[in-house]
Structures are given as C-alpha cells and as structure tokens.
Amino acid sequence: MAKLITLKRAAEEIKRLQEYISLVESYEADTIDMLLIKEYAKTNSLKEAVSILNTRGYTHTIDGEPIDQQYAVSVIKGKTTDELHKILKSGYLLKTRKNRNRG
C-alpha cells in the first residue's frame, strides 16, 4: 500500500524531482568524467553507465583502456565538481554504506 502524504509534501516532492530532471537534462558533459556522471544520473547504475560509455568507444587513458567499474567509483566518490556530482556522490555513499561498513 502506498504511503499517504500531505498535499504540501507532494508539491515539494514534485518540485524537487522537476529540478533534478532539469539539472540532468541540461547537464553539459565536456569530459569523460562528466559523461560518466550524466549516464549514472540517468541510469542510477555504475555498471550500466560504464557499459554505455564503453559501447560508445570512450576510454579513460591515453592508451585506450576501457572504462572500468573501479574508475567509475573513483569518479563518483571523488571531489565534487558541480551540483549534479554532489547529489550523486551523496546518494551513492548512502546506497553503499552497508557494504563499506563491513569490515
């Protein structure tokens, strides 16, 4: 059963989601890292984002090495460069908290 919310809360959630959609759609990806950030925002899956960029022929080294999961994680967890990256890093860290806290 769906959780009921107030009209005010629903309106706030709609506004937040519209702002996120606008941010992702208007995001200009000028680098491989920014392309990775945009694809991750669209898919919410690092594996899928990496696959998409590799399929398009992008590499992350001069030698032409394909983008891998480890590189993608380092980009997302790295120093944030813009608002979208900040949002995604925060979400990724929340999503992976249980796995990171296992010793």
FILUM-247760 format. One record per atom (N, C-alpha, C, O, CB): residue in three letters; atom name; x, y, z. Coordinates in Angstrom, 1 decimal. Glycine has a CB too. Layout:
PT   type   atom       xx       yy       zz
PT    ALA     CA        X        Y        Z
...
***
This chain:
PT   type   atom       xx       yy       zz
PT    MET      N      0.8     -1.2      0.0
PT    MET     CA      0.0      0.0      0.0
PT    MET      C      0.9      1.2      0.0
PT    MET      O      1.9      1.3      0.7
PT    MET     CB     -1.0      0.0      1.2
PT    ALA      N      0.5      2.2     -0.8
PT    ALA     CA      1.3      3.5     -0.9
PT    ALA      C      1.2      4.3      0.4
PT    ALA      O      0.1      4.4      1.0
PT    ALA     CB      0.9      4.3     -2.1
PT    LYS      N      2.3      4.9      0.8
PT    LYS     CA      2.3      5.8      1.9
PT    LYS      C      1.6      7.1      1.6
PT    LYS      O      1.9      7.7      0.6
PT    LYS     CB      3.7      6.0      2.5
PT    LEU      N      0.7      7.5      2.4
PT    LEU     CA      0.0      8.8      2.2
PT    LEU      C      0.8      9.9      2.6
PT    LEU      O      1.5      9.9      3.6
PT    LEU     CB     -1.4      8.8      2.9
PT    ILE      N      0.7     11.0      1.8
PT    ILE     CA      1.5     12.2      2.2
PT    ILE      C      0.5     13.4      2.1
PT    ILE      O     -0.5     13.4      1.4
PT    ILE     CB      2.7     12.4      1.3
PT    THR      N      0.9     14.5      2.7
PT    THR     CA      0.1     15.7      2.6
PT    THR      C      0.3     16.4      1.2
PT    THR      O      1.2     16.1      0.5
PT    THR     CB      0.5     16.7      3.7
PT    LEU      N     -0.7     17.2      0.9
PT    LEU     CA     -0.6     17.9     -0.4
PT    LEU      C      0.6     18.8     -0.5
PT    LEU      O      1.3     18.8     -1.5
PT    LEU     CB     -1.9     18.8     -0.6
PT    LYS      N      1.0     19.4      0.6
PT    LYS     CA      2.1     20.3      0.6
PT    LYS      C      3.4     19.5      0.4
PT    LYS      O      4.3     19.9     -0.4
PT    LYS     CB      2.3     21.0      2.0
PT    ARG      N      3.5     18.3      1.0
PT    ARG     CA      4.7     17.5      0.9
PT    ARG      C      4.8     17.0     -0.6
PT    ARG      O      5.9     16.9     -1.1
PT    ARG     CB      4.6     16.3      1.9
PT    ALA      N      3.6     16.6     -1.2
PT    ALA     CA      3.6     16.1     -2.5
PT    ALA      C      4.1     17.2     -3.5
PT    ALA      O      4.8     16.9     -4.4
PT    ALA     CB      2.2     15.7     -2.9
PT    ALA      N      3.6     18.4     -3.3
PT    ALA     CA      4.0     19.6     -4.1
PT    ALA      C      5.5     19.8     -4.0
PT    ALA      O      6.2     20.1     -5.0
PT    ALA     CB      3.3     20.8     -3.8
PT    GLU      N      6.1     19.7     -2.8
PT    GLU     CA      7.5     19.9     -2.6
PT    GLU      C      8.3     18.8     -3.3
PT    GLU      O      9.3     19.0     -3.9
PT    GLU     CB      7.8     19.9     -1.1
PT    GLU      N      7.8     17.6     -3.2
PT    GLU     CA      8.5     16.4     -3.9
PT    GLU      C      8.5     16.6     -5.4
PT    GLU      O      9.5     16.3     -6.1
PT    GLU     CB      7.8     15.1     -3.5
PT    ILE      N      7.3     17.0     -5.9
PT    ILE     CA      7.2     17.3     -7.4
PT    ILE      C      8.2     18.3     -7.8
PT    ILE      O      8.9     18.2     -8.8
PT    ILE     CB      5.8     17.7     -7.8
PT    LYS      N      8.3     19.4     -7.0
PT    LYS     CA      9.3     20.5     -7.4
PT    LYS      C     10.7     20.0     -7.3
PT    LYS      O     11.5     20.3     -8.2
PT    LYS     CB      9.1     21.7     -6.4
PT    ARG      N     11.0     19.2     -6.3
PT    ARG     CA     12.4     18.6     -6.2
PT    ARG      C     12.7     17.7     -7.3
PT    ARG      O     13.8     17.8     -7.9
PT    ARG     CB     12.5     17.8     -4.8
PT    LEU      N     11.8     16.9     -7.7
PT    LEU     CA     12.0     16.0     -8.9
PT    LEU      C     12.1     16.8    -10.2
PT    LEU      O     13.0     16.4    -11.0
PT    LEU     CB     10.9     15.0     -8.9
PT    GLN      N     11.3     17.8    -10.4
PT    GLN     CA     11.4     18.6    -11.6
PT    GLN      C     12.8     19.3    -11.7
PT    GLN      O     13.3     19.4    -12.8
PT    GLN     CB     10.3     19.6    -11.6
PT    GLU      N     13.2     19.8    -10.6
PT    GLU     CA     14.6     20.4    -10.5
PT    GLU      C     15.7     19.4    -10.9
PT    GLU      O     16.6     19.8    -11.6
PT    GLU     CB     14.8     21.1     -9.2
PT    TYR      N     15.5     18.2    -10.4
PT    TYR     CA     16.5     17.2    -10.7
PT    TYR      C     16.5     16.8    -12.2
PT    TYR      O     17.5     16.7    -12.8
PT    TYR     CB     16.3     15.9     -9.8
PT    ILE      N     15.3     16.6    -12.7
PT    ILE     CA     15.2     16.3    -14.1
PT    ILE      C     15.8     17.4    -15.0
PT    ILE      O     16.5     17.2    -15.9
PT    ILE     CB     13.7     16.1    -14.5
PT    SER      N     15.5     18.7    -14.6
PT    SER     CA     16.0     19.8    -15.4
PT    SER      C     17.6     19.8    -15.3
PT    SER      O     18.3     20.1    -16.2
PT    SER     CB     15.5     21.1    -14.8
PT    LEU      N     18.1     19.6    -14.1
PT    LEU     CA     19.5     19.5    -13.9
PT    LEU      C     20.2     18.5    -14.7
PT    LEU      O     21.2     18.8    -15.4
PT    LEU     CB     19.9     19.3    -12.4
PT    VAL      N     19.7     17.3    -14.8
PT    VAL     CA     20.2     16.2    -15.6
PT    VAL      C     20.1     16.5    -17.0
PT    VAL      O     21.1     16.3    -17.8
PT    VAL     CB     19.5     14.9    -15.2
PT    GLU      N     19.0     16.9    -17.5
PT    GLU     CA     18.8     17.2    -18.9
PT    GLU      C     19.6     18.3    -19.4
PT    GLU      O     20.0     18.3    -20.6
PT    GLU     CB     17.3     17.5    -19.2
PT    SER      N     19.9     19.3    -18.6
PT    SER     CA     20.7     20.5    -19.1
PT    SER      C     22.2     20.3    -18.8
PT    SER      O     23.0     21.2    -19.1
PT    SER     CB     20.2     21.7    -18.4
PT    TYR      N     22.6     19.2    -18.2
PT    TYR     CA     24.0     19.0    -17.8
PT    TYR      C     24.8     18.8    -19.0
PT    TYR      O     24.6     18.0    -19.9
PT    TYR     CB     24.1     17.7    -16.9
PT    GLU      N     25.8     19.7    -19.1
PT    GLU     CA     26.8     19.7    -20.2
PT    GLU      C     28.0     18.9    -19.9
PT    GLU      O     28.8     19.3    -19.0
PT    GLU     CB     27.2     21.1    -20.7
PT    ALA      N     28.2     17.7    -20.5
PT    ALA     CA     29.3     16.8    -20.2
PT    ALA      C     30.4     17.1    -21.2
PT    ALA      O     30.3     16.7    -22.4
PT    ALA     CB     28.8     15.4    -20.3
PT    ASP      N     31.5     17.7    -20.7
PT    ASP     CA     32.6     18.1    -21.5
PT    ASP      C     33.8     17.1    -21.4
PT    ASP      O     34.7     17.2    -22.2
PT    ASP     CB     33.1     19.5    -21.2
PT    THR      N     33.7     16.3    -20.4
PT    THR     CA     34.8     15.3    -20.2
PT    THR      C     34.3     13.9    -20.0
PT    THR      O     33.1     13.8    -19.8
PT    THR     CB     35.7     15.8    -18.9
PT    ILE      N     35.2     13.0    -20.0
PT    ILE     CA     34.8     11.6    -19.7
PT    ILE      C     34.1     11.5    -18.4
PT    ILE      O     33.1     10.8    -18.2
PT    ILE     CB     36.0     10.6    -19.8
PT    ASP      N     34.7     12.1    -17.4
PT    ASP     CA     34.2     12.0    -16.0
PT    ASP      C     32.7     12.6    -16.0
PT    ASP      O     31.9     12.1    -15.3
PT    ASP     CB     35.1     12.8    -15.0
PT    MET      N     32.5     13.7    -16.7
PT    MET     CA     31.2     14.4    -16.7
PT    MET      C     30.2     13.5    -17.5
PT    MET      O     29.0     13.4    -17.1
PT    MET     CB     31.3     15.8    -17.3
PT    LEU      N     30.7     12.8    -18.5
PT    LEU     CA     29.8     11.9    -19.2
PT    LEU      C     29.4     10.7    -18.3
PT    LEU      O     28.2     10.3    -18.3
PT    LEU     CB     30.5     11.3    -20.5
PT    LEU      N     30.3     10.3    -17.6
PT    LEU     CA     30.0      9.2    -16.6
PT    LEU      C     29.0      9.6    -15.6
PT    LEU      O     28.1      8.9    -15.2
PT    LEU     CB     31.3      8.7    -15.9
PT    ILE      N     29.2     10.8    -15.1
PT    ILE     CA     28.3     11.4    -14.1
PT    ILE      C     26.9     11.5    -14.7
PT    ILE      O     25.9     11.1    -14.0
PT    ILE     CB     28.8     12.8    -13.6
PT    LYS      N     26.8     12.0    -15.9
PT    LYS     CA     25.5     12.2    -16.5
PT    LYS      C     24.8     10.8    -16.8
PT    LYS      O     23.6     10.6    -16.5
PT    LYS     CB     25.6     12.9    -17.9
PT    GLU      N     25.6      9.8    -17.3
PT    GLU     CA     25.0      8.5    -17.5
PT    GLU      C     24.6      7.8    -16.2
PT    GLU      O     23.5      7.2    -16.1
PT    GLU     CB     26.0      7.6    -18.2
PT    TYR      N     25.3      8.0    -15.1
PT    TYR     CA     25.0      7.5    -13.8
PT    TYR      C     23.7      8.1    -13.3
PT    TYR      O     22.8      7.5    -12.7
PT    TYR     CB     26.1      7.7    -12.8
PT    ALA      N     23.6      9.4    -13.6
PT    ALA     CA     22.3     10.1    -13.2
PT    ALA      C     21.1      9.6    -13.9
PT    ALA      O     20.0      9.5    -13.3
PT    ALA     CB     22.5     11.7    -13.4
PT    LYS      N     21.3      9.2    -15.2
PT    LYS     CA     20.2      8.7    -16.0
PT    LYS      C     19.8      7.3    -15.6
PT    LYS      O     18.7      6.9    -15.7
PT    LYS     CB     20.5      8.8    -17.4
PT    THR      N     20.8      6.5    -15.2
PT    THR     CA     20.6      5.0    -15.0
PT    THR      C     20.6      4.6    -13.5
PT    THR      O     20.0      3.6    -13.2
PT    THR     CB     21.6      4.3    -15.7
PT    ASN      N     21.2      5.4    -12.7
PT    ASN     CA     21.4      5.0    -11.3
PT    ASN      C     22.1      3.7    -11.2
PT    ASN      O     21.9      2.9    -10.2
PT    ASN     CB     20.1      4.9    -10.5
PT    SER      N     23.0      3.4    -12.1
PT    SER     CA     23.8      2.1    -12.1
PT    SER      C     25.1      2.4    -12.7
PT    SER      O     25.3      2.8    -13.9
PT    SER     CB     23.0      1.0    -13.0
PT    LEU      N     26.2      2.2    -11.9
PT    LEU     CA     27.5      2.4    -12.4
PT    LEU      C     27.9      1.4    -13.5
PT    LEU      O     28.5      1.7    -14.5
PT    LEU     CB     28.6      2.4    -11.3
PT    LYS      N     27.4      0.2    -13.3
PT    LYS     CA     27.7     -0.9    -14.2
PT    LYS      C     27.1     -0.5    -15.6
PT    LYS      O     27.8     -0.7    -16.6
PT    LYS     CB     27.1     -2.2    -13.8
PT    GLU      N     25.9      0.0    -15.6
PT    GLU     CA     25.2      0.3    -16.9
PT    GLU      C     25.9      1.6    -17.5
PT    GLU      O     26.0      1.6    -18.7
PT    GLU     CB     23.7      0.6    -16.6
PT    ALA      N     26.2      2.6    -16.6
PT    ALA     CA     26.9      3.8    -17.2
PT    ALA      C     28.2      3.4    -17.8
PT    ALA      O     28.5      3.9    -18.9
PT    ALA     CB     27.1      4.8    -16.0
PT    VAL      N     29.0      2.6    -17.2
PT    VAL     CA     30.3      2.1    -17.7
PT    VAL      C     30.0      1.4    -19.1
PT    VAL      O     30.8      1.7    -20.0
PT    VAL     CB     31.0      1.2    -16.7
PT    SER      N     29.1      0.5    -19.1
PT    SER     CA     28.8     -0.2    -20.3
PT    SER      C     28.4      0.7    -21.5
PT    SER      O     28.8      0.5    -22.6
PT    SER     CB     27.6     -1.2    -20.0
PT    ILE      N     27.6      1.7    -21.2
PT    ILE     CA     27.1      2.7    -22.2
PT    ILE      C     28.3      3.4    -22.8
PT    ILE      O     28.5      3.5    -24.0
PT    ILE     CB     26.1      3.7    -21.6
PT    LEU      N     29.2      3.9    -21.9
PT    LEU     CA     30.4      4.7    -22.4
PT    LEU      C     31.3      3.8    -23.1
PT    LEU      O     31.9      4.2    -24.2
PT    LEU     CB     31.1      5.3    -21.2
PT    ASN      N     31.5      2.6    -22.7
PT    ASN     CA     32.4      1.6    -23.4
PT    ASN      C     31.9      1.3    -24.8
PT    ASN      O     32.6      1.2    -25.7
PT    ASN     CB     32.7      0.4    -22.6
PT    THR      N     30.5      1.1    -24.8
PT    THR     CA     29.9      0.8    -26.1
PT    THR      C     30.1      2.0    -27.1
PT    THR      O     30.2      1.7    -28.3
PT    THR     CB     28.4      0.5    -25.9
PT    ARG      N     30.1      3.2    -26.6
PT    ARG     CA     30.3      4.3    -27.4
PT    ARG      C     31.7      4.6    -27.8
PT    ARG      O     32.0      5.5    -28.5
PT    ARG     CB     29.7      5.6    -26.7
PT    GLY      N     32.6      3.8    -27.2
PT    GLY     CA     34.0      3.9    -27.6
PT    GLY      C     34.9      4.8    -26.7
PT    GLY      O     36.0      5.1    -27.1
PT    GLY     CB     34.1      4.3    -29.0
PT    TYR      N     34.3      5.2    -25.6
PT    TYR     CA     35.1      6.1    -24.7
PT    TYR      C     36.1      5.3    -23.9
PT    TYR      O     35.9      4.2    -23.5
PT    TYR     CB     34.2      6.9    -23.8
PT    THR      N     37.3      6.0    -23.6
PT    THR     CA     38.3      5.4    -22.8
PT    THR      C     38.7      6.4    -21.8
PT    THR      O     38.5      7.6    -21.9
PT    THR     CB     39.5      4.9    -23.7
PT    HIS      N     39.4      5.9    -20.7
PT    HIS     CA     39.9      6.9    -19.7
PT    HIS      C     41.4      7.1    -19.6
PT    HIS      O     41.9      7.8    -18.8
PT    HIS     CB     39.3      6.4    -18.4
PT    THR      N     42.1      6.4    -20.5
PT    THR     CA     43.5      6.6    -20.6
PT    THR      C     44.0      6.9    -22.0
PT    THR      O     43.2      6.7    -23.0
PT    THR     CB     44.3      5.4    -20.0
PT    ILE      N     45.2      7.4    -22.1
PT    ILE     CA     45.7      7.7    -23.4
PT    ILE      C     45.9      6.4    -24.2
PT    ILE      O     45.8      6.4    -25.4
PT    ILE     CB     47.1      8.5    -23.3
PT    ASP      N     46.2      5.3    -23.5
PT    ASP     CA     46.5      4.0    -24.1
PT    ASP      C     45.2      3.4    -24.6
PT    ASP      O     45.2      2.3    -25.3
PT    ASP     CB     47.1      3.1    -23.1
PT    GLY      N     44.0      4.0    -24.4
PT    GLY     CA     42.8      3.5    -24.9
PT    GLY      C     42.2      2.4    -24.0
PT    GLY      O     41.4      1.6    -24.5
PT    GLY     CB     43.0      2.9    -26.2
PT    GLU      N     42.5      2.4    -22.7
PT    GLU     CA     42.0      1.4    -21.8
PT    GLU      C     40.5      1.7    -21.6
PT    GLU      O     40.1      2.8    -21.5
PT    GLU     CB     42.7      1.4    -20.4
PT    PRO      N     39.6      0.6    -21.7
PT    PRO     CA     38.2      0.9    -21.5
PT    PRO      C     37.9      1.3    -20.0
PT    PRO      O     38.7      1.1    -19.1
PT    PRO     CB     37.4     -0.4    -21.8
PT    ILE      N     36.8      2.0    -19.9
PT    ILE     CA     36.4      2.5    -18.5
PT    ILE      C     36.0      1.3    -17.8
PT    ILE      O     35.2      0.4    -18.3
PT    ILE     CB     35.3      3.6    -18.6
PT    ASP      N     36.4      1.2    -16.5
PT    ASP     CA     36.0      0.0    -15.7
PT    ASP      C     35.3      0.5    -14.4
PT    ASP      O     35.2      1.7    -14.2
PT    ASP     CB     37.3     -0.8    -15.3
PT    GLN      N     34.7     -0.4    -13.7
PT    GLN     CA     33.9     -0.2    -12.5
PT    GLN      C     34.8      0.6    -11.5
PT    GLN      O     34.3      1.6    -10.9
PT    GLN     CB     33.4     -1.4    -11.9
PT    GLN      N     36.0      0.2    -11.3
PT    GLN     CA     36.9      0.9    -10.3
PT    GLN      C     37.1      2.4    -10.6
PT    GLN      O     37.0      3.2     -9.8
PT    GLN     CB     38.2      0.2    -10.2
PT    TYR      N     37.3      2.7    -11.9
PT    TYR     CA     37.4      4.0    -12.3
PT    TYR      C     36.1      4.8    -12.1
PT    TYR      O     36.2      6.0    -11.6
PT    TYR     CB     37.8      4.1    -13.8
PT    ALA      N     35.0      4.2    -12.4
PT    ALA     CA     33.7      4.9    -12.3
PT    ALA      C     33.5      5.2    -10.8
PT    ALA      O     33.0      6.3    -10.5
PT    ALA     CB     32.6      4.0    -12.8
PT    VAL      N     33.8      4.3     -9.9
PT    VAL     CA     33.6      4.5     -8.5
PT    VAL      C     34.5      5.7     -8.0
PT    VAL      O     34.1      6.5     -7.2
PT    VAL     CB     33.9      3.2     -7.7
PT    SER      N     35.7      5.7     -8.5
PT    SER     CA     36.6      6.8     -8.1
PT    SER      C     36.1      8.1     -8.6
PT    SER      O     36.3      9.1     -7.9
PT    SER     CB     38.0      6.5     -8.7
PT    VAL      N     35.5      8.2     -9.7
PT    VAL     CA     34.9      9.4    -10.2
PT    VAL      C     33.8      9.9     -9.3
PT    VAL      O     33.7     11.0     -8.9
PT    VAL     CB     34.5      9.3    -11.7
PT    ILE      N     32.8      9.0     -9.1
PT    ILE     CA     31.7      9.3     -8.3
PT    ILE      C     32.1      9.7     -6.9
PT    ILE      O     31.5     10.7     -6.3
PT    ILE     CB     30.7      8.2     -8.2
PT    LYS      N     33.0      9.0     -6.3
PT    LYS     CA     33.4      9.2     -4.9
PT    LYS      C     34.4     10.4     -4.8
PT    LYS      O     34.8     10.8     -3.7
PT    LYS     CB     34.0      8.0     -4.3
PT    GLY      N     34.9     10.8     -5.9
PT    GLY     CA     36.0     11.9     -5.9
PT    GLY      C     35.4     13.2     -5.6
PT    GLY      O     34.2     13.4     -5.2
PT    GLY     CB     36.6     12.0     -7.3
PT    LYS      N     36.3     14.2     -5.6
PT    LYS     CA     35.9     15.6     -5.3
PT    LYS      C     34.8     16.1     -6.2
PT    LYS      O     34.9     16.0     -7.4
PT    LYS     CB     37.1     16.6     -5.3
PT    THR      N     33.8     16.6     -5.6
PT    THR     CA     32.6     17.0     -6.4
PT    THR      C     33.0     18.3     -7.2
PT    THR      O     33.6     19.2     -6.7
PT    THR     CB     31.4     17.3     -5.6
PT    THR      N     32.5     18.3     -8.4
PT    THR     CA     32.8     19.5     -9.3
PT    THR      C     31.6     20.3     -9.6
PT    THR      O     31.8     21.5    -10.1
PT    THR     CB     33.4     18.9    -10.6
PT    ASP      N     30.4     19.8     -9.3
PT    ASP     CA     29.2     20.6     -9.6
PT    ASP      C     28.1     20.0     -8.8
PT    ASP      O     28.2     19.1     -8.1
PT    ASP     CB     28.9     20.5    -11.2
PT    GLU      N     26.9     20.6     -9.0
PT    GLU     CA     25.7     20.3     -8.2
PT    GLU      C     25.3     18.8     -8.4
PT    GLU      O     24.9     18.1     -7.5
PT    GLU     CB     24.6     21.2     -8.4
PT    LEU      N     25.2     18.4     -9.7
PT    LEU     CA     24.8     17.1    -10.0
PT    LEU      C     25.7     16.0     -9.4
PT    LEU      O     25.3     15.0     -8.8
PT    LEU     CB     24.7     16.9    -11.5
PT    HIS      N     27.0     16.3     -9.5
PT    HIS     CA     28.0     15.4     -9.0
PT    HIS      C     27.8     15.3     -7.4
PT    HIS      O     27.9     14.2     -6.9
PT    HIS     CB     29.4     15.8     -9.3
PT    LYS      N     27.6     16.4     -6.8
PT    LYS     CA     27.4     16.4     -5.4
PT    LYS      C     26.2     15.6     -5.0
PT    LYS      O     26.2     14.8     -4.0
PT    LYS     CB     27.2     17.9     -4.9
PT    ILE      N     25.1     15.7     -5.7
PT    ILE     CA     23.9     14.9     -5.4
PT    ILE      C     24.1     13.4     -5.6
PT    ILE      O     23.7     12.6     -4.8
PT    ILE     CB     22.7     15.4     -6.3
PT    LEU      N     24.8     13.1     -6.7
PT    LEU     CA     25.1     11.7     -7.0
PT    LEU      C     26.0     11.0     -6.0
PT    LEU      O     25.9      9.9     -5.6
PT    LEU     CB     25.6     11.5     -8.4
PT    LYS      N     27.0     11.8     -5.6
PT    LYS     CA     28.0     11.3     -4.6
PT    LYS      C     27.3     11.0     -3.3
PT    LYS      O     27.5      9.9     -2.7
PT    LYS     CB     29.2     12.3     -4.4
PT    SER      N     26.5     11.9     -2.9
PT    SER     CA     25.7     11.7     -1.6
PT    SER      C     24.8     10.5     -1.7
PT    SER      O     24.8      9.7     -0.8
PT    SER     CB     24.9     13.0     -1.3
PT    GLY      N     24.1     10.3     -2.8
PT    GLY     CA     23.3      9.2     -3.0
PT    GLY      C     24.0      7.9     -3.1
PT    GLY      O     23.6      6.9     -2.5
PT    GLY     CB     22.4      9.3     -4.2
PT    TYR      N     25.2      7.9     -3.8
PT    TYR     CA     26.0      6.7     -3.9
PT    TYR      C     26.5      6.3     -2.5
PT    TYR      O     26.5      5.1     -2.2
PT    TYR     CB     27.2      6.9     -4.9
PT    LEU      N     27.0      7.2     -1.7
PT    LEU     CA     27.5      6.9     -0.4
PT    LEU      C     26.5      6.3      0.5
PT    LEU      O     26.7      5.4      1.3
PT    LEU     CB     28.2      8.1      0.2
PT    LEU      N     25.2      6.9      0.4
PT    LEU     CA     24.1      6.3      1.2
PT    LEU      C     23.8      4.9      0.7
PT    LEU      O     23.6      4.0      1.5
PT    LEU     CB     22.9      7.2      1.1
PT    LYS      N     23.8      4.7     -0.6
PT    LYS     CA     23.4      3.4     -1.2
PT    LYS      C     24.4      2.3     -0.8
PT    LYS      O     24.1      1.2     -0.7
PT    LYS     CB     23.3      3.6     -2.7
PT    THR      N     25.7      2.7     -0.7
PT    THR     CA     26.7      1.7     -0.4
PT    THR      C     27.2      1.7      1.0
PT    THR      O     28.2      1.0      1.3
PT    THR     CB     27.9      2.0     -1.4
PT    ARG      N     26.6      2.4      1.9
PT    ARG     CA     27.0      2.5      3.3
PT    ARG      C     27.2      1.1      3.9
PT    ARG      O     28.2      0.9      4.6
PT    ARG     CB     26.1      3.4      4.1
PT    LYS      N     26.2      0.2      3.8
PT    LYS     CA     26.3     -1.1      4.5
PT    LYS      C     27.5     -1.9      4.0
PT    LYS      O     28.2     -2.4      4.8
PT    LYS     CB     25.0     -1.9      4.2
PT    ASN      N     27.8     -1.9      2.7
PT    ASN     CA     28.9     -2.6      2.2
PT    ASN      C     30.2     -2.0      2.7
PT    ASN      O     31.2     -2.7      2.9
PT    ASN     CB     28.9     -2.7      0.7
PT    ARG      N     30.3     -0.7      2.8
PT    ARG     CA     31.5      0.0      3.2
PT    ARG      C     31.8     -0.2      4.6
PT    ARG      O     33.0     -0.2      5.1
PT    ARG     CB     31.5      1.5      2.9
PT    ASN      N     30.8     -0.4      5.5
PT    ASN     CA     31.0     -0.5      6.9
PT    ASN      C     31.3     -2.0      7.3
PT    ASN      O     31.6     -2.2      8.5
PT    ASN     CB     29.7      0.0      7.6
PT    ARG      N     31.2     -2.9      6.4
PT    ARG     CA     31.5     -4.3      6.7
PT    ARG      C     33.0     -4.3      6.8
PT    ARG      O     33.7     -3.9      5.9
PT    ARG     CB     31.0     -5.3      5.7
PT    GLY      N     33.5     -4.9      7.8
PT    GLY     CA     35.0     -5.0      8.0
PT    GLY      C     35.6     -6.2      7.5
PT    GLY      O     36.8     -6.3      7.6
PT    GLY     CB     35.4     -4.8      9.3
***
